[in-house]
Amino acid sequence: AKADSAARTFMSSFSARIPEELRPVIPSIPEIEAIIKSANNSCAGPDGIAFQVYRTMATVFAPILRELLISLSEGRRPPGDFNEALLFLISKGGTLTPLDMRPLAVTNTDNRLLAKCMVFVTTPALNAAIGEHQQGFLAGRKGDSHIKETNELFYQAVRDKGRAYPMPFLDPRKADDPGSHRFLRLSSEAIGLP
């Protein structure tokens, strides 16, 4: 309760809100069909059903996936094996040590197609609510703009002897740290994401 109160206090300073017309809704069957047909040929999950099967039978699978989205949006649990995945350990630097390995979990195709549906409906809303300070991982924005800005500040400080300058500290291994689901839920509520 204390953590929720602190999070709500922090969130109260958010001024960004999702415009009503951009609030995500469950995609229609034709939209889901289009999403299925746009999927690429990546690895099949534990059930072995490839994306090609879904694309070939998009008119059959789209209504089923829509019903599953509705069920999940109403708070029902997914099927028991829905989040099962194949785990691949990919070496980043060739040393095969634990810190060198990048884990990659590959869920079943239906799971990933539902994720694509959620990206489809939430992206316009989040683009409207995310401030200009967030430059990475958004269409039309580049993460290197922060690097350029920091570089300019550094060299300006060098020219203006004695002026403080920024010193960024990066730990790329922490880029995908798990976040608090409760905090994410509160953040979503704060910007008006259903």
Rosetta constraint file for C-alpha pairs under 8 A:
AtomPair CA 1 CA 5 HARMONIC 6.16 0.50
AtomPair CA 2 CA 6 HARMONIC 6.27 0.50
AtomPair CA 3 CA 7 HARMONIC 6.07 0.50
AtomPair CA 4 CA 8 HARMONIC 6.00 0.50
AtomPair CA 4 CA 183 HARMONIC 7.98 0.50
AtomPair CA 5 CA 9 HARMONIC 6.14 0.50
AtomPair CA 6 CA 10 HARMONIC 6.21 0.50
AtomPair CA 7 CA 11 HARMONIC 6.04 0.50
AtomPair CA 7 CA 183 HARMONIC 6.81 0.50
AtomPair CA 7 CA 186 HARMONIC 7.29 0.50
AtomPair CA 8 CA 12 HARMONIC 6.02 0.50
AtomPair CA 8 CA 186 HARMONIC 7.07 0.50
AtomPair CA 9 CA 13 HARMONIC 7.32 0.50
AtomPair CA 10 CA 14 HARMONIC 7.78 0.50
AtomPair CA 11 CA 186 HARMONIC 7.62 0.50
AtomPair CA 11 CA 187 HARMONIC 6.57 0.50
AtomPair CA 11 CA 190 HARMONIC 6.05 0.50
AtomPair CA 12 CA 190 HARMONIC 7.24 0.50
AtomPair CA 14 CA 190 HARMONIC 7.10 0.50
AtomPair CA 14 CA 191 HARMONIC 7.35 0.50
AtomPair CA 15 CA 191 HARMONIC 7.92 0.50
AtomPair CA 16 CA 129 HARMONIC 5.13 0.50
AtomPair CA 16 CA 130 HARMONIC 7.17 0.50
AtomPair CA 16 CA 131 HARMONIC 7.57 0.50
AtomPair CA 16 CA 191 HARMONIC 6.00 0.50
AtomPair CA 17 CA 128 HARMONIC 7.81 0.50
AtomPair CA 17 CA 129 HARMONIC 5.53 0.50
AtomPair CA 17 CA 190 HARMONIC 7.58 0.50
AtomPair CA 17 CA 191 HARMONIC 4.39 0.50
AtomPair CA 17 CA 192 HARMONIC 5.85 0.50
AtomPair CA 18 CA 22 HARMONIC 6.52 0.50
AtomPair CA 18 CA 23 HARMONIC 6.49 0.50
AtomPair CA 18 CA 125 HARMONIC 5.64 0.50
AtomPair CA 18 CA 126 HARMONIC 7.11 0.50
AtomPair CA 18 CA 128 HARMONIC 6.23 0.50
AtomPair CA 18 CA 129 HARMONIC 5.45 0.50
AtomPair CA 18 CA 191 HARMONIC 5.88 0.50
AtomPair CA 18 CA 192 HARMONIC 5.60 0.50
AtomPair CA 18 CA 193 HARMONIC 6.81 0.50
AtomPair CA 19 CA 23 HARMONIC 6.65 0.50
AtomPair CA 19 CA 125 HARMONIC 7.31 0.50
AtomPair CA 19 CA 128 HARMONIC 7.50 0.50
AtomPair CA 22 CA 124 HARMONIC 6.44 0.50
AtomPair CA 22 CA 125 HARMONIC 5.05 0.50
AtomPair CA 23 CA 122 HARMONIC 7.67 0.50
AtomPair CA 23 CA 125 HARMONIC 5.97 0.50
AtomPair CA 23 CA 192 HARMONIC 7.77 0.50
AtomPair CA 23 CA 193 HARMONIC 6.58 0.50
AtomPair CA 23 CA 194 HARMONIC 7.27 0.50
AtomPair CA 24 CA 121 HARMONIC 5.11 0.50
AtomPair CA 24 CA 122 HARMONIC 5.53 0.50
AtomPair CA 24 CA 125 HARMONIC 6.82 0.50
AtomPair CA 24 CA 193 HARMONIC 7.44 0.50
AtomPair CA 24 CA 194 HARMONIC 7.28 0.50
AtomPair CA 25 CA 121 HARMONIC 6.52 0.50
AtomPair CA 26 CA 66 HARMONIC 7.53 0.50
AtomPair CA 26 CA 69 HARMONIC 7.06 0.50
AtomPair CA 26 CA 70 HARMONIC 7.13 0.50
AtomPair CA 26 CA 121 HARMONIC 7.20 0.50
AtomPair CA 27 CA 31 HARMONIC 5.79 0.50
AtomPair CA 27 CA 32 HARMONIC 6.27 0.50
AtomPair CA 27 CA 66 HARMONIC 7.40 0.50
AtomPair CA 27 CA 117 HARMONIC 7.00 0.50
AtomPair CA 27 CA 121 HARMONIC 6.90 0.50
AtomPair CA 28 CA 32 HARMONIC 6.22 0.50
AtomPair CA 28 CA 66 HARMONIC 7.41 0.50
AtomPair CA 29 CA 33 HARMONIC 6.08 0.50
AtomPair CA 29 CA 62 HARMONIC 5.57 0.50
AtomPair CA 29 CA 63 HARMONIC 5.77 0.50
AtomPair CA 29 CA 66 HARMONIC 6.62 0.50
AtomPair CA 30 CA 34 HARMONIC 6.22 0.50
AtomPair CA 30 CA 62 HARMONIC 7.58 0.50
AtomPair CA 31 CA 35 HARMONIC 6.24 0.50
AtomPair CA 32 CA 36 HARMONIC 6.13 0.50
AtomPair CA 32 CA 62 HARMONIC 5.48 0.50
AtomPair CA 32 CA 65 HARMONIC 7.76 0.50
AtomPair CA 32 CA 66 HARMONIC 7.34 0.50
AtomPair CA 32 CA 117 HARMONIC 6.71 0.50
AtomPair CA 33 CA 37 HARMONIC 6.17 0.50
AtomPair CA 33 CA 58 HARMONIC 5.43 0.50
AtomPair CA 33 CA 59 HARMONIC 6.37 0.50
AtomPair CA 33 CA 61 HARMONIC 7.87 0.50
AtomPair CA 33 CA 62 HARMONIC 5.30 0.50
AtomPair CA 34 CA 38 HARMONIC 6.13 0.50
AtomPair CA 35 CA 39 HARMONIC 6.49 0.50
AtomPair CA 35 CA 113 HARMONIC 7.49 0.50
AtomPair CA 35 CA 116 HARMONIC 7.08 0.50
AtomPair CA 35 CA 117 HARMONIC 6.81 0.50
AtomPair CA 36 CA 54 HARMONIC 6.60 0.50
AtomPair CA 36 CA 55 HARMONIC 5.68 0.50
AtomPair CA 36 CA 58 HARMONIC 6.23 0.50
AtomPair CA 36 CA 62 HARMONIC 7.62 0.50
AtomPair CA 36 CA 113 HARMONIC 6.64 0.50
AtomPair CA 37 CA 54 HARMONIC 7.84 0.50
AtomPair CA 37 CA 55 HARMONIC 4.94 0.50
AtomPair CA 37 CA 58 HARMONIC 6.82 0.50
AtomPair CA 39 CA 51 HARMONIC 6.88 0.50
AtomPair CA 39 CA 55 HARMONIC 7.63 0.50
AtomPair CA 39 CA 113 HARMONIC 7.79 0.50
AtomPair CA 40 CA 51 HARMONIC 6.95 0.50
AtomPair CA 41 CA 50 HARMONIC 7.44 0.50
AtomPair CA 41 CA 51 HARMONIC 5.78 0.50
AtomPair CA 41 CA 52 HARMONIC 6.81 0.50
AtomPair CA 42 CA 50 HARMONIC 7.88 0.50
AtomPair CA 42 CA 51 HARMONIC 7.20 0.50
AtomPair CA 43 CA 50 HARMONIC 7.13 0.50
AtomPair CA 43 CA 106 HARMONIC 7.28 0.50
AtomPair CA 44 CA 48 HARMONIC 5.16 0.50
AtomPair CA 44 CA 49 HARMONIC 5.78 0.50
AtomPair CA 44 CA 50 HARMONIC 4.85 0.50
AtomPair CA 44 CA 51 HARMONIC 7.06 0.50
AtomPair CA 44 CA 106 HARMONIC 7.42 0.50
AtomPair CA 44 CA 107 HARMONIC 7.64 0.50
AtomPair CA 44 CA 108 HARMONIC 6.19 0.50
AtomPair CA 44 CA 109 HARMONIC 6.19 0.50
AtomPair CA 45 CA 49 HARMONIC 7.05 0.50
AtomPair CA 45 CA 50 HARMONIC 7.85 0.50
AtomPair CA 45 CA 85 HARMONIC 6.18 0.50
AtomPair CA 45 CA 86 HARMONIC 6.19 0.50
AtomPair CA 45 CA 106 HARMONIC 5.49 0.50
AtomPair CA 45 CA 107 HARMONIC 4.78 0.50
AtomPair CA 45 CA 108 HARMONIC 3.93 0.50
AtomPair CA 45 CA 109 HARMONIC 6.24 0.50
AtomPair CA 46 CA 84 HARMONIC 7.07 0.50
AtomPair CA 46 CA 85 HARMONIC 6.01 0.50
AtomPair CA 46 CA 86 HARMONIC 5.96 0.50
AtomPair CA 46 CA 106 HARMONIC 7.93 0.50
AtomPair CA 46 CA 107 HARMONIC 6.83 0.50
AtomPair CA 46 CA 108 HARMONIC 6.03 0.50
AtomPair CA 47 CA 108 HARMONIC 6.30 0.50
AtomPair CA 48 CA 108 HARMONIC 7.55 0.50
AtomPair CA 49 CA 53 HARMONIC 6.67 0.50
AtomPair CA 49 CA 108 HARMONIC 7.36 0.50
AtomPair CA 49 CA 109 HARMONIC 6.71 0.50
AtomPair CA 50 CA 54 HARMONIC 7.06 0.50
AtomPair CA 50 CA 109 HARMONIC 6.63 0.50
AtomPair CA 51 CA 55 HARMONIC 6.18 0.50
AtomPair CA 51 CA 109 HARMONIC 6.25 0.50
AtomPair CA 52 CA 56 HARMONIC 6.02 0.50
AtomPair CA 53 CA 57 HARMONIC 6.19 0.50
AtomPair CA 54 CA 58 HARMONIC 5.44 0.50
AtomPair CA 54 CA 61 HARMONIC 6.64 0.50
AtomPair CA 57 CA 61 HARMONIC 6.26 0.50
AtomPair CA 58 CA 62 HARMONIC 5.72 0.50
AtomPair CA 59 CA 63 HARMONIC 7.43 0.50
AtomPair CA 60 CA 64 HARMONIC 7.26 0.50
AtomPair CA 61 CA 65 HARMONIC 6.10 0.50
AtomPair CA 62 CA 66 HARMONIC 6.13 0.50
AtomPair CA 63 CA 67 HARMONIC 6.22 0.50
AtomPair CA 64 CA 68 HARMONIC 6.34 0.50
AtomPair CA 65 CA 69 HARMONIC 6.17 0.50
AtomPair CA 65 CA 110 HARMONIC 7.42 0.50
AtomPair CA 65 CA 114 HARMONIC 6.99 0.50
AtomPair CA 66 CA 70 HARMONIC 6.22 0.50
AtomPair CA 67 CA 71 HARMONIC 6.13 0.50
AtomPair CA 68 CA 72 HARMONIC 6.13 0.50
AtomPair CA 68 CA 78 HARMONIC 7.76 0.50
AtomPair CA 69 CA 73 HARMONIC 6.03 0.50
AtomPair CA 69 CA 114 HARMONIC 7.15 0.50
AtomPair CA 70 CA 74 HARMONIC 6.28 0.50
AtomPair CA 71 CA 75 HARMONIC 6.73 0.50
AtomPair CA 71 CA 76 HARMONIC 5.56 0.50
AtomPair CA 71 CA 77 HARMONIC 7.85 0.50
AtomPair CA 72 CA 76 HARMONIC 5.09 0.50
AtomPair CA 72 CA 77 HARMONIC 6.36 0.50
AtomPair CA 72 CA 78 HARMONIC 6.63 0.50
AtomPair CA 78 CA 82 HARMONIC 6.10 0.50
AtomPair CA 82 CA 107 HARMONIC 7.83 0.50
AtomPair CA 82 CA 108 HARMONIC 7.33 0.50
AtomPair CA 82 CA 111 HARMONIC 6.64 0.50
AtomPair CA 83 CA 107 HARMONIC 6.28 0.50
AtomPair CA 83 CA 108 HARMONIC 7.72 0.50
AtomPair CA 83 CA 111 HARMONIC 7.23 0.50
AtomPair CA 84 CA 107 HARMONIC 5.94 0.50
AtomPair CA 84 CA 108 HARMONIC 7.43 0.50
AtomPair CA 85 CA 105 HARMONIC 5.58 0.50
AtomPair CA 85 CA 106 HARMONIC 4.99 0.50
AtomPair CA 85 CA 107 HARMONIC 4.21 0.50
AtomPair CA 85 CA 108 HARMONIC 6.85 0.50
AtomPair CA 86 CA 105 HARMONIC 5.54 0.50
AtomPair CA 86 CA 106 HARMONIC 5.04 0.50
AtomPair CA 86 CA 107 HARMONIC 6.50 0.50
AtomPair CA 87 CA 103 HARMONIC 6.76 0.50
AtomPair CA 87 CA 104 HARMONIC 5.75 0.50
AtomPair CA 87 CA 105 HARMONIC 4.61 0.50
AtomPair CA 87 CA 106 HARMONIC 6.44 0.50
AtomPair CA 88 CA 103 HARMONIC 5.83 0.50
AtomPair CA 88 CA 104 HARMONIC 5.07 0.50
AtomPair CA 88 CA 105 HARMONIC 6.34 0.50
AtomPair CA 88 CA 106 HARMONIC 7.82 0.50
AtomPair CA 89 CA 101 HARMONIC 5.81 0.50
AtomPair CA 89 CA 102 HARMONIC 5.61 0.50
AtomPair CA 89 CA 103 HARMONIC 4.64 0.50
AtomPair CA 89 CA 104 HARMONIC 6.24 0.50
AtomPair CA 90 CA 101 HARMONIC 5.40 0.50
AtomPair CA 90 CA 102 HARMONIC 5.01 0.50
AtomPair CA 90 CA 103 HARMONIC 6.29 0.50
AtomPair CA 90 CA 104 HARMONIC 7.33 0.50
AtomPair CA 91 CA 95 HARMONIC 7.18 0.50
AtomPair CA 91 CA 96 HARMONIC 5.81 0.50
AtomPair CA 91 CA 100 HARMONIC 5.76 0.50
AtomPair CA 91 CA 101 HARMONIC 4.53 0.50
AtomPair CA 91 CA 102 HARMONIC 6.13 0.50
AtomPair CA 92 CA 100 HARMONIC 5.46 0.50
AtomPair CA 92 CA 101 HARMONIC 5.87 0.50
AtomPair CA 92 CA 102 HARMONIC 6.47 0.50
AtomPair CA 93 CA 100 HARMONIC 5.89 0.50
AtomPair CA 93 CA 101 HARMONIC 8.00 0.50
AtomPair CA 94 CA 100 HARMONIC 7.33 0.50
AtomPair CA 95 CA 100 HARMONIC 6.42 0.50
AtomPair CA 96 CA 100 HARMONIC 5.90 0.50
AtomPair CA 96 CA 101 HARMONIC 6.35 0.50
AtomPair CA 97 CA 101 HARMONIC 6.59 0.50
AtomPair CA 107 CA 111 HARMONIC 6.29 0.50
AtomPair CA 107 CA 112 HARMONIC 6.77 0.50
AtomPair CA 108 CA 112 HARMONIC 6.63 0.50
AtomPair CA 109 CA 113 HARMONIC 6.07 0.50
AtomPair CA 110 CA 114 HARMONIC 6.19 0.50
AtomPair CA 111 CA 115 HARMONIC 6.39 0.50
AtomPair CA 112 CA 116 HARMONIC 6.27 0.50
AtomPair CA 113 CA 117 HARMONIC 6.28 0.50
AtomPair CA 114 CA 118 HARMONIC 6.33 0.50
AtomPair CA 115 CA 119 HARMONIC 6.26 0.50
AtomPair CA 116 CA 120 HARMONIC 6.12 0.50
AtomPair CA 117 CA 121 HARMONIC 6.45 0.50
AtomPair CA 118 CA 122 HARMONIC 5.95 0.50
AtomPair CA 119 CA 123 HARMONIC 5.62 0.50
AtomPair CA 120 CA 124 HARMONIC 7.89 0.50
AtomPair CA 121 CA 125 HARMONIC 7.66 0.50
AtomPair CA 122 CA 126 HARMONIC 6.06 0.50
AtomPair CA 123 CA 127 HARMONIC 5.93 0.50
AtomPair CA 124 CA 128 HARMONIC 6.37 0.50
AtomPair CA 125 CA 129 HARMONIC 6.48 0.50
AtomPair CA 125 CA 193 HARMONIC 7.84 0.50
AtomPair CA 126 CA 130 HARMONIC 5.81 0.50
AtomPair CA 127 CA 138 HARMONIC 7.59 0.50
AtomPair CA 129 CA 191 HARMONIC 6.95 0.50
AtomPair CA 130 CA 134 HARMONIC 6.84 0.50
AtomPair CA 134 CA 143 HARMONIC 7.96 0.50
AtomPair CA 135 CA 141 HARMONIC 5.09 0.50
AtomPair CA 135 CA 142 HARMONIC 5.25 0.50
AtomPair CA 135 CA 143 HARMONIC 4.77 0.50
AtomPair CA 135 CA 144 HARMONIC 7.94 0.50
AtomPair CA 135 CA 145 HARMONIC 7.23 0.50
AtomPair CA 135 CA 146 HARMONIC 7.50 0.50
AtomPair CA 136 CA 141 HARMONIC 6.31 0.50
AtomPair CA 136 CA 142 HARMONIC 5.44 0.50
AtomPair CA 136 CA 143 HARMONIC 4.16 0.50
AtomPair CA 136 CA 144 HARMONIC 7.94 0.50
AtomPair CA 137 CA 141 HARMONIC 7.36 0.50
AtomPair CA 137 CA 142 HARMONIC 7.51 0.50
AtomPair CA 137 CA 143 HARMONIC 7.46 0.50
AtomPair CA 138 CA 142 HARMONIC 7.61 0.50
AtomPair CA 143 CA 147 HARMONIC 7.44 0.50
AtomPair CA 144 CA 148 HARMONIC 6.29 0.50
AtomPair CA 145 CA 149 HARMONIC 6.14 0.50
AtomPair CA 146 CA 150 HARMONIC 6.09 0.50
AtomPair CA 147 CA 151 HARMONIC 6.06 0.50
AtomPair CA 148 CA 152 HARMONIC 6.18 0.50
AtomPair CA 149 CA 153 HARMONIC 6.27 0.50
AtomPair CA 150 CA 154 HARMONIC 6.15 0.50
AtomPair CA 150 CA 166 HARMONIC 6.70 0.50
AtomPair CA 151 CA 155 HARMONIC 6.34 0.50
AtomPair CA 152 CA 156 HARMONIC 6.06 0.50
AtomPair CA 153 CA 157 HARMONIC 6.15 0.50
AtomPair CA 153 CA 165 HARMONIC 6.37 0.50
AtomPair CA 153 CA 166 HARMONIC 7.11 0.50
AtomPair CA 154 CA 158 HARMONIC 6.33 0.50
AtomPair CA 154 CA 165 HARMONIC 5.38 0.50
AtomPair CA 154 CA 166 HARMONIC 6.55 0.50
AtomPair CA 155 CA 159 HARMONIC 6.23 0.50
AtomPair CA 156 CA 160 HARMONIC 6.14 0.50
AtomPair CA 157 CA 161 HARMONIC 6.25 0.50
AtomPair CA 157 CA 162 HARMONIC 7.23 0.50
AtomPair CA 157 CA 163 HARMONIC 5.09 0.50
AtomPair CA 157 CA 164 HARMONIC 6.31 0.50
AtomPair CA 157 CA 165 HARMONIC 5.68 0.50
AtomPair CA 158 CA 162 HARMONIC 7.77 0.50
AtomPair CA 158 CA 163 HARMONIC 7.47 0.50
AtomPair CA 171 CA 175 HARMONIC 7.14 0.50
AtomPair CA 179 CA 183 HARMONIC 7.65 0.50
AtomPair CA 179 CA 184 HARMONIC 7.48 0.50
AtomPair CA 180 CA 184 HARMONIC 6.30 0.50
AtomPair CA 181 CA 185 HARMONIC 6.12 0.50
AtomPair CA 182 CA 186 HARMONIC 6.21 0.50
AtomPair CA 183 CA 187 HARMONIC 6.01 0.50
AtomPair CA 184 CA 188 HARMONIC 6.09 0.50
AtomPair CA 185 CA 189 HARMONIC 6.28 0.50
AtomPair CA 186 CA 190 HARMONIC 6.11 0.50
AtomPair CA 187 CA 191 HARMONIC 6.55 0.50
AtomPair CA 188 CA 192 HARMONIC 6.26 0.50
AtomPair CA 188 CA 193 HARMONIC 4.95 0.50
AtomPair CA 188 CA 194 HARMONIC 7.24 0.50
AtomPair CA 189 CA 193 HARMONIC 5.56 0.50
AtomPair CA 189 CA 194 HARMONIC 6.76 0.50
